[in-house]
Amino acid sequence: MSARRLRAIIRRVTQEIRRDRPSLALLFVAPIIITGLVTFILRAGETPVPTVGLVNELPAPMAGAVGGPLTAALQDDGITVTVLPDEAAARAAVDAETVSLALVLPADLASGGAITFITLGVDPASEGAQLQQVSAAVVGAAAGAAGASPPPVVHETIYGGKGADPIAPFAPAIVAFFVYFFVYVLTGVSFLRERIGGTLERLMATPVTRGEIVTGYTVGFGLFATVQVALLLVWALGTVHVPPIGPLPEFSIGLGINVAGSPLLALVIVLLLALGAISLGIFLSTFARTELQIIQFIPIVLAPQFLLSGVLFPVESLPSVLQPLVLLMPLGYAVDALREVFIRGSDLGAAAVQVDVAVLALIAVFFAVIASLTIRRDVV
């Protein structure tokens, strides 16, 4: 090994990176921003204050002895308590989201009956935090009033439940994020190569308009994105059982995640998200000179969405100063819409799904327009 040649290679690499000022900025600034954001979320995050629907089925002598201290304990923690007549009303209130969770005090509490907590079952992380906040006050008040050891507790959900696939509540976030990530990388790198290869410069010399260029590339990339989205959903939702073959044991292909709603609607939602990623990739590629810079945009553009869109942290637990930013992030709308379809079985008639779909479509159009306005900057 020649020390002279080795020094020459090292010098060439360091000079090339040093001259690439955008890459240097992203290389050193992006980790600081992301680690600072994660630390801020963990330190300043807020546990959402639950609203509780209380069903008190205890007999008259005990109902006041338990219900009164229980309500007082919850209200002392800033929790709003709504008295409901029965468990059916409690489940309806949780489903309508007029209360975030319900608890049922059974008539046989003194003889070992279990207190039942009821949550929606759509966002396990957020619901778990609220359960933890409520359960200590509930069990303590019930045990103190009954003069016994803490009663057993049962947690039930409106959607899902015992025996449900544990991955199902997380599937919407997983599917949405990875589609958004890979489509962005594919589009950004491919469009950058078109610029570097001179294809866009030659196109701009023809009567083709910028809008036609962006639309054409969006449709072209969109065809591959459609295949990618379809394959991912088939893999996530389907499963094929393969019987034993010779020495090979039985195995399955596909994740087999149950979806309560329409897989076709889920495909439309994810495809709209992918189209937005395509438009974003085209837009950001106009500011990049190397493929490395396309990749380095990920910590600035995609990582905040991963942190703030309900993929990793519940939106309700984010610091209040960051929660308005969620309204600007397409990934958040896609995760919310997919949760409605995957878990609650909502269709396009649901107002929440309509809003999410409309916003995803508008975001895709917005970035396509912005890309068409900035594309000339790097080709003239």
C-alpha positions, 0 to 999 in steps of 0.5 A: 500500500502506497502512503502517497496514493493513500494521502492523495485519495484522502485529500481528494475526498475531503476537498470534495466534501469541503467544497459541497457547502449544502452537504456540510451544513446538513451533515453537521446541523441536521443531527443537532436539530433532530436530537434536540427535537427528540429531547424536547419532545421527551422532556416537555411532552405533555400527558393528555388529560383524559375525560372519563365516563363513569358507570357506577353499578354498585348497590346503594350503600356502597355506590356513594362510598366508592363513587364519591371518593373516586370522582373526587380523586379524579377531579383533583388530578384535573380529570373531567368525570361524566356519569353514564347510566350503563356500560352500553352508554359508556361504550357509545361515548368512547366510540363517539369520542365524547369521553376518552375512556370509560370505567365500570364499577361492577355490582360485585366489586366487594366480592372480587369483581373487576373494574373495567376500563374501556378505551377506543383501541385506535392509538395504543400509546396515547390510550396507555398513557391515559390509562396509567394516569387514571388507574392509580386514582381509581384502584386506590379510591375503590380499595380504600372505600371498600376496605380491601386490597386493590380490586382486579382491573380489566382493560377492554377496547371498542376495536380489537380486543383479546386475541387481536393482532398486536401489530394491527394498531401500529400497521397504519403508521408503519405502512404510511411512513415507509411508503412516504420514505421510499417514494421520496428517495426514489423520486428525488434521486431519479429526478436529480439524475435527469437534471445531471444528465441534461435531460431536463435542460433539453426538455426546457429548450422545447415548447414543453412547459414546466407544468407539463414536465412536472405532471409527466414525471409525477405520472411516470413516477406515480405508476411505479409508486402505485405498484409499490403501494399495491405490493406493500399492502398485499404483503401487509394485509395478505397471507399465504400458508405454504404446507410442509415441503420435504424437510421444510416446515410449514410457513406463511408469506405475508403479514396477514394484518386484519383490516376492518375497512376497505383495502381499496380505500386504504390503497387510495389513501396511501397512493395520495400520500405517495403522490405527495412524496413524489411532488416533494421529491421533485421540489427538493431535488431542484435544490440538490446538486448531488444524490448525497444532498437528496439523502441528507434532506431526510433528517430535515424533511422526513424525520420531523414528520416521523416524530410529530405525526403520531408514528412514534409519539402520540400527537396529544402528548407532544409539547403544545408548541409543536402540535400546530406543526402536525397540521402541516405534515401529510404523514399525519393525515395519512396515519389518521386516515389509515387508522380510521380504515384499518381499525375502525372500519370507516369508509369514505362517508366518515367526515374524518376520512374525507378531511384527511383525503382532501388534505392529502390531495391538496398537499400533492397538488401544492408541491407539484405547483411549487415544483413547477415554479422552481424547476427553471432555477436549476436548468437555465 
